[in-house]
Amino acid sequence: MNHEAPKFSISEFSKQARITVRTLRFYEELGLLVPTERNESGHRLYGLNELAKLQQIQSLKFLGYPLQEIKDFIKDEMDGAAQLEKSLPLQHKLLTEKRDELNQAIEAVERVQNLLQAGKSINWTVLSSLLFQMEHEEDLKEWAKEYLPESVAKEYFSLPKEYQQLLDVEMLDWLAKLEKLMQDNVPANSPEAFELLMELTELATRHVEDKEAFAMELEKAQELMAQETMDFQFPTMLTSEQESYLMKIGEEMEALYKENEE
């Protein structure tokens, strides 16, 4: 009785192993999976040894290892096992970071989808600001901790997802009002302009319990930032013209407040 182990051509093996011929040829070029036997026509033959090695490669790929590292692992089984064990903590860290990045990207897609489903128009200025804030959330947290009390910074970065999505929609509604006032050349000292700035303040501080204390801390932070040279400015949802208009409204409100005090 012939108990010889089965041998397969590259096309037969690809079907049995459910992998493309192209991938098998690529693995051979890299020196990852090189069959040692050939048939009478000189074509390579794949057997159980190649199947076992392919399973190793696929398992390590599943764990996120690049092919070059996989090649090093399987070159020497004993040494490779030790290398694998030593590398697992770092691999776990890399995969965790990748997972966090994917979660951030998914949340960003959901927030943009939510705005579009609400019928809101999004320009690149708004989109860039929204995506930047999400991508650099940790940097923004550190920035907030540097210029604001920890309790205030924590409030801003612990908003529930549903609340944040609602805030996104309301912010775009507010932006539409801002654009309309500017298009209509509404003066910065008009009641409509004052109301717009008050709406923005309400949006920004709605979740803050002690608004007066928050305003004082924010004023201190602005003074600190004014004393420093800022090499980089975070993207905002506002154009430079919109920012100038809002600053003018703020100056007019402050002037009116001082006038009423006298």
C-alpha positions in Angstrom: 0.0 0.0 0.0 1.4 3.4 -1.0 1.3 5.9 1.9 3.2 8.6 0.1 2.1 12.1 1.2 0.1 13.9 -1.5 1.8 16.5 -3.6 0.1 19.4 -5.5 0.9 21.7 -8.3 0.8 25.4 -7.5 -2.7 25.8 -8.9 -4.0 22.6 -7.1 -2.4 23.8 -3.8 -3.9 27.3 -4.1 -7.4 25.7 -4.4 -6.8 23.4 -1.5 -5.3 26.1 0.7 -7.8 28.8 -0.5 -5.1 31.2 -1.4 -4.3 32.8 -4.8 -1.5 31.6 -7.1 -0.3 35.1 -7.2 0.2 35.2 -3.4 2.0 31.9 -3.5 4.4 33.2 -6.1 4.9 36.4 -4.1 5.7 34.3 -1.0 8.2 32.3 -3.0 9.9 35.5 -4.3 10.3 36.7 -0.7 11.7 33.3 0.4 8.8 32.8 2.7 7.4 29.6 1.2 9.7 27.8 -1.3 8.7 24.3 -2.2 11.8 22.0 -2.5 10.3 19.2 -4.7 9.5 19.3 -8.4 7.7 17.1 -10.8 9.1 15.6 -14.0 8.3 18.8 -15.9 10.3 20.9 -13.4 7.2 22.5 -11.8 7.3 23.0 -8.1 5.3 20.6 -5.9 3.6 21.6 -2.6 2.9 19.1 0.2 2.1 18.9 3.9 5.3 20.7 4.9 4.4 23.7 2.7 0.8 23.6 4.1 2.1 23.7 7.7 4.4 26.6 6.9 1.6 28.4 5.1 -0.5 28.1 8.2 2.3 29.6 10.2 2.5 32.5 7.8 -1.2 33.1 7.8 -1.4 32.9 11.6 1.4 35.5 12.1 -0.2 37.7 9.4 -3.4 37.5 11.4 -1.5 38.8 14.4 -0.5 41.8 12.3 3.2 41.0 11.7 4.8 42.2 8.5 6.1 39.5 6.1 9.8 40.3 6.7 9.4 39.6 10.4 7.4 36.5 9.7 10.3 35.3 7.5 12.6 35.7 10.4 10.3 33.8 12.8 9.8 30.7 10.6 13.5 30.6 9.5 14.5 28.8 12.7 11.6 27.2 14.5 13.1 27.3 18.0 14.7 30.7 17.7 11.6 32.0 16.0 9.3 30.9 18.8 11.5 32.9 21.3 11.6 35.9 19.0 7.8 35.7 18.7 7.3 35.6 22.5 9.6 38.5 23.0 7.9 40.6 20.3 4.3 40.0 21.4 4.1 42.9 24.0 5.2 45.4 21.3 2.8 43.9 18.8 0.0 44.1 21.2 0.8 47.8 21.7 0.9 48.5 18.0 -2.4 46.7 17.3 -4.0 48.5 20.2 -2.9 51.9 18.8 -4.2 50.8 15.3 -7.5 49.8 16.9 -7.8 53.2 18.6 -7.0 55.0 15.3 -9.7 52.9 13.5 -12.2 53.7 16.3 -11.4 57.4 15.9 -11.9 57.2 12.1 -15.2 55.3 12.5 -16.4 58.0 15.0 -15.4 60.7 12.6 -17.4 59.1 9.7 -20.4 58.7 12.0 -20.3 62.4 13.0 -20.0 63.5 9.4 -22.8 61.1 8.4 -25.0 62.5 11.2 -24.5 66.1 9.9 -25.3 65.1 6.3 -28.4 63.1 7.4 -29.6 66.2 9.3 -29.5 68.0 6.0 -26.5 70.2 6.9 -24.1 71.6 4.3 -20.5 71.0 5.2 -17.6 72.9 3.6 -13.9 72.0 3.8 -13.2 74.5 6.5 -15.8 72.9 8.8 -14.8 69.3 7.8 -11.0 70.0 8.3 -11.7 71.5 11.8 -13.9 68.6 12.8 -11.5 65.9 11.6 -8.5 67.7 13.1 -10.1 67.9 16.5 -10.9 64.2 16.5 -7.5 63.1 15.1 -5.5 65.2 17.5 -7.8 64.8 20.6 -4.9 63.8 22.9 -2.8 66.8 21.8 -5.8 69.1 22.3 -6.3 67.6 25.8 -2.7 68.4 26.7 -3.1 71.9 25.3 -6.2 72.4 27.4 -4.5 71.2 30.5 -1.7 73.6 30.0 -4.0 76.7 29.7 -7.1 75.6 31.7 -7.8 74.0 35.1 -7.9 70.2 34.8 -11.6 70.1 35.9 -12.5 72.5 33.0 -10.5 70.6 30.5 -12.0 67.3 31.6 -15.5 68.7 31.1 -14.8 69.6 27.5 -13.4 66.1 26.6 -15.9 63.9 28.4 -19.0 64.8 26.5 -21.2 61.8 25.5 -21.2 60.9 21.9 -24.9 61.7 21.4 -24.4 65.2 22.9 -21.4 65.9 20.7 -23.4 65.0 17.6 -26.2 67.3 18.7 -23.7 70.0 19.3 -22.2 69.5 15.8 -25.7 70.1 14.3 -26.4 73.2 16.4 -22.9 74.6 15.6 -23.6 74.3 11.9 -27.0 76.1 12.4 -25.1 78.8 14.2 -22.6 79.1 11.4 -25.4 79.5 8.9 -26.7 82.4 10.9 -23.3 84.0 11.1 -22.9 83.7 7.3 -26.3 85.3 6.8 -25.5 88.3 9.0 -22.2 88.9 7.1 -23.9 88.5 3.7 -26.5 91.1 4.8 -23.8 93.4 6.1 -25.4 93.5 9.5 -23.3 95.9 11.8 -21.3 94.4 14.6 -23.0 96.6 17.1 -26.5 95.5 16.1 -28.9 93.5 18.4 -28.8 90.6 15.9 -25.0 90.5 16.1 -25.0 90.6 19.9 -27.5 87.8 20.0 -25.4 85.7 17.7 -22.3 86.0 20.0 -24.5 85.1 23.0 -25.7 82.0 21.2 -22.1 80.9 20.6 -21.3 81.5 24.3 -24.3 79.4 25.3 -23.3 76.6 22.9 -19.7 76.6 24.3 -20.6 76.7 27.9 -23.9 74.8 28.1 -22.3 71.8 29.8 -20.3 73.9 32.2 -21.8 74.2 35.7 -20.0 77.3 37.0 -20.1 79.6 33.9 -18.7 82.6 35.7 -15.7 80.8 37.0 -15.2 79.2 33.5 -15.2 82.7 31.9 -12.6 83.9 34.3 -10.4 80.9 33.6 -10.8 81.3 29.9 -9.8 85.0 30.2 -6.6 83.9 32.1 -5.9 81.3 29.4 -6.2 83.9 26.6 -3.8 86.2 28.5 -1.3 83.4 28.8 -1.6 82.5 25.1 -1.2 86.2 24.2 2.2 86.2 26.0 3.5 83.2 24.0 4.5 82.9 20.4 2.2 80.4 18.8 4.0 78.5 16.1 0.9 76.8 15.0 -2.8 77.6 15.1 -5.4 74.8 15.4 -7.9 74.8 12.5 -11.3 76.2 13.4 -14.7 76.1 11.8 -14.4 79.8 11.1 -12.8 81.7 8.3 -10.5 84.6 9.1 -13.3 87.0 8.0 -15.8 85.3 10.3 -13.3 85.5 13.2 -12.7 89.2 12.6 -16.4 89.8 12.5 -16.9 88.0 15.8 -14.0 89.9 17.4 -15.6 93.1 16.3 -18.9 92.1 17.9 -17.1 91.2 21.1 -15.4 94.6 21.2 -18.8 96.4 20.6 -20.4 94.4 23.4 -17.6 95.2 25.8 -17.8 98.9 24.9 -21.5 98.9 25.5 -21.1 97.1 28.8 -18.6 99.7 30.0 -20.8 102.5 28.8 -23.7 101.2 30.8 -21.5 100.8 33.9 -20.6 104.5 33.8 
